[in-house]
Amino acid sequence: MLCYKGIETYMESIYLDHAASTPIRSEVKEAMSQAQSEDIGNPSSQHFWGRRANLKLEESRQKIATALGADRGEIYFVRGGTESNNLAIFGRVQLELQRGITPRVITSEIEHKAVLEASVNSVKQNGEMTLLPVTPTGKLDLQSLQTSLQKHATIISIMAVNNETGICLPIQEIADIAQSYDVTMHTDAVQACGKIPINLREIPVDLLSLSGHKICGPKGTGILFVRKGTTMAPLIFGGGQERGLRPGTPDVVGAIGISTALELSVQEQKSEYTRLTQLRDTLEDGLKTGISDLKVHGHGEARAPHISNVGIPDLDNETLLANLDMEGISVSSGSACTSGINTGSHVLESIYGDLDSTAIIRFSLGLSTSVNDIHDAIKATKSVVLRMQTQSD
């Protein structure tokens, strides 16, 4: 076992699937372990142990607010990115329904399934969903957005960084447009936080979602930022915790974990951006020199530094991934949330059309990724592809 920047990794496998989940940092484990043994109280209790736990919870909330450029009262603890996305969309839609207004949700073709399925189901009984197209380069069609906003909308939800291609969406511009139409703007920033700058004092989004296990924090933790003045309805009931928006006994240990992870990732964001960009470019250049028909999806567009999505025509996707796994290269073909579903990527199909005969590999890099990992991944991938192409001739 190796330890790199506080993250334990295994020598026999090169982990390049950080967009799916990241290994937890040693600093995060240490902070959580201490809280697990010392902060035993319920934060809602009035005795010493309850007050102590509540203090730790609020310290964690302040850490997150500081890292994001928000106020402490705008941060809500939830149980992951999917729940955060659902709460943002359903919370706004339910409020509209309670007011007797027919809701309308606007989102894009390339969103994570947590946003797409939440959008569909939130208006299934009553309401409308508008699905915005993307351009041939994978960017949101802003003209379609402007046209769509000509009539009433409840919420627009557009991700900050696409989880499959790494393409950055123009959230600042979209939020400005939404604000000009007085429409609530939500962004899924799960793949953005810690990778590109996020300052909520400058970006006028009303709602923002993030997840702990994408930033070397604990699984099952998440955040929903709700800008002051943005009103929502809760989805679950049973207490006044999280100001009534997300009742239930707070996970103090998880809050400490995600706040520690976010604080560290934001502190290191600038240096990691440079390092990961260099590693990603080395990876793509190395693969292109040995695989002539390889295509880098999103190449030439503004991308987050940690994701490289490549396509290789006339190869079987599952066989390629299985062979890479046997070579000790842990990668994926896209979102982990769609694994086991025998369909192509809705993201890539929206941008590039039918890719049924193309094998897709998403390499995603992280804090533990080294230069040697990249060189080994290049060598193994070219070897596997050449072997498969030779066998198919």
C-alpha positions in Angstrom: 0.0 0.0 0.0 1.2 3.5 -0.9 0.4 6.8 0.7 0.3 9.9 -1.6 -0.7 13.3 -0.2 -2.5 11.6 2.7 -4.4 9.2 0.5 -3.8 5.4 0.6 -3.6 3.6 -2.7 -2.9 0.0 -3.7 0.1 -0.9 -5.8 -1.6 -3.5 -7.9 -4.1 -1.1 -9.4 -4.1 2.4 -10.9 -7.2 4.1 -9.9 -8.4 6.5 -12.6 -12.1 6.8 -11.7 -12.1 9.8 -9.4 -15.2 11.2 -11.1 -17.1 8.2 -9.8 -15.7 8.4 -6.2 -12.5 9.5 -4.6 -10.5 7.8 -1.8 -10.9 9.5 1.5 -8.1 11.8 2.7 -6.2 10.9 5.9 -7.0 14.4 7.3 -10.7 13.7 6.8 -10.5 10.3 8.4 -8.6 11.7 11.4 -11.1 14.5 11.9 -14.1 12.1 11.6 -12.5 9.5 13.8 -12.0 12.0 16.6 -15.6 13.2 16.3 -16.9 9.7 16.2 -15.4 9.0 19.7 -15.8 12.4 21.3 -19.0 14.0 19.9 -21.6 11.5 21.1 -24.5 13.9 21.6 -27.5 14.7 19.5 -27.1 18.3 18.3 -30.7 19.1 19.2 -30.2 18.2 22.8 -29.8 21.0 25.3 -27.3 19.3 27.6 -23.5 19.6 27.5 -23.0 16.8 24.9 -25.8 18.1 22.7 -24.4 21.6 22.8 -20.9 20.3 22.0 -22.2 18.3 19.0 -24.2 21.4 17.8 -21.0 23.5 18.0 -19.1 21.1 15.8 -22.0 21.0 13.4 -22.1 24.8 13.1 -18.3 25.0 12.8 -18.5 22.6 9.9 -21.3 24.7 8.3 -19.2 27.8 8.6 -16.2 26.1 7.0 -18.3 25.2 4.0 -19.8 28.7 3.8 -16.3 30.2 3.9 -15.0 27.9 1.2 -17.9 28.6 -1.1 -18.3 32.4 -0.5 -21.6 31.9 1.2 -23.3 32.8 4.5 -23.5 30.0 7.2 -27.3 30.2 7.2 -27.3 29.3 3.4 -25.7 25.9 3.9 -27.8 22.8 4.4 -26.5 19.3 5.2 -28.0 16.5 3.1 -27.2 12.9 2.3 -25.3 13.2 -1.0 -25.4 14.9 -4.4 -28.5 13.0 -5.6 -30.5 14.1 -2.6 -29.3 17.6 -3.0 -30.3 17.8 -6.6 -33.7 16.3 -5.8 -34.3 18.6 -2.9 -33.5 21.7 -5.1 -35.8 20.7 -7.9 -38.7 19.1 -6.0 -38.5 21.8 -3.3 -39.2 24.6 -5.8 -41.8 22.6 -7.7 -43.7 21.6 -4.6 -43.8 25.2 -3.4 -45.3 26.3 -6.7 -47.9 23.6 -6.5 -48.8 24.7 -3.0 -49.4 28.2 -4.3 -51.6 26.9 -7.1 -49.1 27.6 -9.8 -48.4 25.1 -12.6 -44.6 24.4 -12.3 -42.2 24.3 -15.2 -38.7 22.9 -15.0 -35.9 23.8 -17.5 -32.8 21.6 -17.7 -30.4 20.4 -20.4 -29.9 17.1 -22.3 -26.5 16.5 -20.8 -27.4 16.6 -17.1 -26.7 13.9 -14.6 -29.5 11.4 -14.2 -30.2 12.8 -10.7 -31.3 16.1 -12.3 -33.0 14.6 -15.3 -35.1 12.1 -13.4 -35.9 14.5 -10.6 -37.0 17.0 -13.3 -39.3 14.5 -15.0 -40.8 13.1 -11.9 -41.3 16.5 -10.2 -43.8 17.5 -12.9 -45.2 14.1 -13.7 -48.6 14.8 -12.1 -48.9 18.4 -13.0 -46.5 20.7 -14.8 -44.0 20.8 -17.7 -40.3 20.1 -18.3 -38.3 21.8 -21.0 -35.1 20.0 -22.2 -32.6 22.3 -23.7 -30.3 21.1 -26.5 -26.6 21.4 -26.6 -24.4 22.6 -29.5 -22.1 20.2 -31.5 -19.3 21.2 -29.1 -21.2 20.2 -26.0 -22.2 23.7 -24.8 -25.7 24.8 -23.8 -27.6 26.5 -26.6 -28.1 29.9 -24.9 -30.5 31.0 -27.7 -32.8 28.1 -26.8 -32.5 29.1 -23.1 -33.5 32.7 -23.9 -36.5 31.5 -25.9 -37.5 29.0 -23.2 -37.5 31.7 -20.6 -40.1 33.8 -22.5 -42.8 32.1 -20.5 -43.1 31.3 -16.8 -40.4 28.9 -15.4 -40.1 27.6 -11.8 -36.5 26.6 -11.9 -33.6 26.1 -14.3 -31.0 23.4 -13.4 -27.7 23.4 -15.4 -24.6 21.6 -14.2 -21.3 23.5 -13.7 -19.1 20.7 -15.1 -20.3 17.7 -17.1 -19.5 14.5 -15.3 -18.7 12.5 -18.5 -16.8 14.9 -20.7 -15.5 17.5 -18.2 -16.9 20.3 -20.3 -17.5 23.5 -18.2 -20.9 25.1 -18.7 -21.1 28.9 -18.6 -22.8 29.0 -15.2 -22.1 32.7 -14.7 -23.7 33.7 -17.9 -26.7 31.3 -17.4 -27.2 32.6 -13.9 -27.2 36.2 -15.1 -29.8 35.3 -17.7 -32.0 33.4 -15.2 -31.7 36.4 -12.8 -32.9 38.8 -15.5 -36.0 36.7 -15.9 -36.5 36.3 -12.1 -36.1 32.5 -12.4 -34.6 30.4 -9.7 -31.2 28.9 -10.9 -29.8 25.6 -9.6 -26.5 24.2 -10.5 -25.1 20.7 -9.9 -21.6 21.5 -8.9 -20.6 18.0 -7.9 -17.8 17.7 -10.4 -16.8 21.4 -10.1 -16.1 22.1 -6.5 -12.4 21.8 -5.8 -11.7 21.5 -9.5 -12.6 25.0 -10.8 -13.2 28.2 -8.9 -16.6 28.5 -7.2 -17.4 31.8 -5.5 -21.0 32.3 -4.7 -20.4 36.0 -4.0 -19.7 36.4 -7.7 -21.9 33.7 -9.3 -25.6 34.5 -8.8 -27.0 31.0 -8.6 -29.8 30.5 -6.1 -29.2 26.8 -5.4 -26.0 24.7 -5.6 -25.4 21.0 -4.9 -22.2 19.2 -4.0 -21.2 15.8 -2.7 -18.5 14.7 -0.2 -17.2 11.6 -1.9 -16.2 13.5 -5.0 -13.7 15.6 -3.1 -11.9 13.0 -1.0 -14.6 13.2 1.7 -17.1 10.6 3.1 -19.8 8.9 1.0 -23.3 9.7 2.0 -22.6 13.4 2.6 -23.7 16.4 0.6 -24.6 20.0 0.7 -27.4 22.2 -0.7 -26.6 25.9 -0.8 -29.8 27.9 -0.7 -29.3 31.6 -1.3 -31.0 33.9 1.2 -34.5 34.8 -0.1 -34.9 31.6 -2.1 -38.0 29.7 -0.8 -38.6 26.0 -0.9 -40.8 23.3 0.4 -39.3 20.3 2.3 -39.6 16.8 0.9 -39.5 14.9 4.2 -41.0 15.7 7.6 -40.5 14.9 11.2 -38.5 17.7 12.9 -37.1 21.1 12.6 -33.5 20.2 11.9 -31.7 22.1 9.1 -34.3 24.9 9.6 -37.1 22.5 8.7 -35.9 21.9 5.1 -34.1 18.6 5.8 -35.4 17.2 9.1 -33.8 14.3 10.9 -30.9 14.0 13.3 -27.9 15.6 11.7 -24.8 13.5 10.8 -22.2 15.5 12.8 -19.4 13.2 11.9 -20.3 13.4 8.2 -20.5 17.2 8.4 -17.0 17.3 9.9 -15.8 15.0 7.1 -17.3 16.9 4.2 -16.3 20.3 5.6 -12.7 19.2 6.1 -12.6 17.8 2.6 -14.1 20.9 0.9 -11.8 23.3 2.8 -8.7 21.3 1.7 -9.8 20.9 -1.9 -10.6 24.7 -2.2 -7.2 25.6 -0.7 -5.4 23.3 -3.2 -7.6 24.0 -6.2 -5.3 26.3 -8.0 -2.2 24.1 -7.7 -4.2 20.9 -8.4 -5.8 22.5 -11.5 -2.3 23.1 -13.0 -1.0 19.6 -12.0 -4.1 17.7 -13.2 -4.3 19.7 -16.5 -0.7 18.6 -17.2 -1.4 15.0 -16.4 -4.6 15.0 -18.5 -2.8 16.5 -21.5 0.0 14.0 -21.1 -2.5 11.2 -21.1 -4.4 12.4 -24.1 -1.2 13.1 -26.1 0.2 9.7 -25.3 -2.9 7.8 -26.3 -3.2 9.7 -29.6 0.3 8.8 -30.6 -0.5 5.1 -30.4 -4.2 5.0 -31.3 -4.6 6.9 -34.5 -8.4 6.9 -34.6 -8.9 7.8 -31.0 -11.1 10.9 -30.4 -11.0 13.1 -27.3 -14.5 14.2 -26.5 -14.7 17.9 -25.6 -11.1 18.6 -26.8 -10.7 22.3 -27.5 -13.5 23.3 -25.2 -13.1 24.7 -21.7 -12.9 21.6 -19.5 -12.3 20.8 -15.8 -8.8 19.3 -15.5 -9.6 15.9 -14.0 -11.8 14.3 -16.7 -10.7 12.9 -20.1 -13.3 11.1 -22.2 -12.1 9.2 -25.2 -13.7 7.2 -27.9 -12.2 4.4 -30.0 -14.3 3.2 -32.9 -15.1 -0.5 -33.7 -14.3 -1.9 -30.3 -16.6 -3.5 -27.8 -16.9 -1.2 -24.7 -17.4 -3.9 -22.0 -14.5 -6.0 -23.3 -12.2 -3.0 -23.4 -13.0 -2.0 -19.8 -12.7 -5.6 -18.6 -9.3 -6.0 -20.3 -8.1 -2.7 -18.8 -9.2 -3.8 -15.4 -7.2 -7.1 -15.8 -4.2 -4.9 -16.6 -4.7 -3.0 -13.3 -6.3 0.2 -14.8 -9.5 1.2 -13.1 -11.6 3.4 -15.4 -15.2 3.6 -16.5 -17.2 4.4 -19.6 -19.2 7.2 -17.9 -21.4 7.9 -14.9 -21.3 5.3 -12.2 -25.0 6.0 -11.6 -25.9 4.4 -15.0 -23.8 1.3 -14.6 -25.7 -1.8 -15.4 -28.0 0.0 -17.7 -27.5 -1.4 -21.2 -27.8 1.9 -23.1 -25.3 4.3 -24.5 -24.3 7.6 -22.9 -27.2 10.1 -23.2 -24.6 12.9 -22.8 -22.4 11.8 -25.7 -25.4 10.9 -27.9 -26.8 14.4 -27.3 -23.5 15.9 -28.5 -22.1 13.5 -31.1 -25.0 11.3 -32.2 -25.0 7.5 -32.4 -21.8 6.0 -30.9 -23.0 2.4 -30.6 -19.9 1.0 -32.3 -17.5 3.2 -30.3 -15.8 2.1 -27.1 -15.8 4.9 -24.5 -13.3 5.3 -21.7 -13.6 8.0 -19.1 -10.3 8.5 -17.4 -10.7 10.7 -14.3 -7.8 11.9 -12.2 -7.5 12.9 -8.6 -5.2 13.8 -5.7 -3.5 10.5 -5.7 -2.8 10.3 -9.5 0.9 10.5 -10.3 2.9 10.9 -13.5 3.9 7.2 -13.3 0.2 6.3 -13.2 -0.4 8.2 -16.4 2.5 6.6 -18.2 1.4 3.2 -17.1 -2.2 3.8 -18.1 -1.0 5.0 -21.6 1.1 1.9 -22.1 -1.6 -0.5 -20.9 -4.4 1.1 -22.9 -2.4 1.1 -26.1 -1.4 -2.5 -25.6 -5.0 -3.6 -24.9 -6.4 -1.7 -27.8 -3.8 -3.1 -30.2 -4.5 -6.6 -29.0 -8.3 -6.2 -29.4 -7.9 -4.7 -32.9 -5.6 -7.5 -34.0 -8.0 -10.1 -32.7 -10.9 -8.5 -34.6 -9.0 -8.5 -38.0 
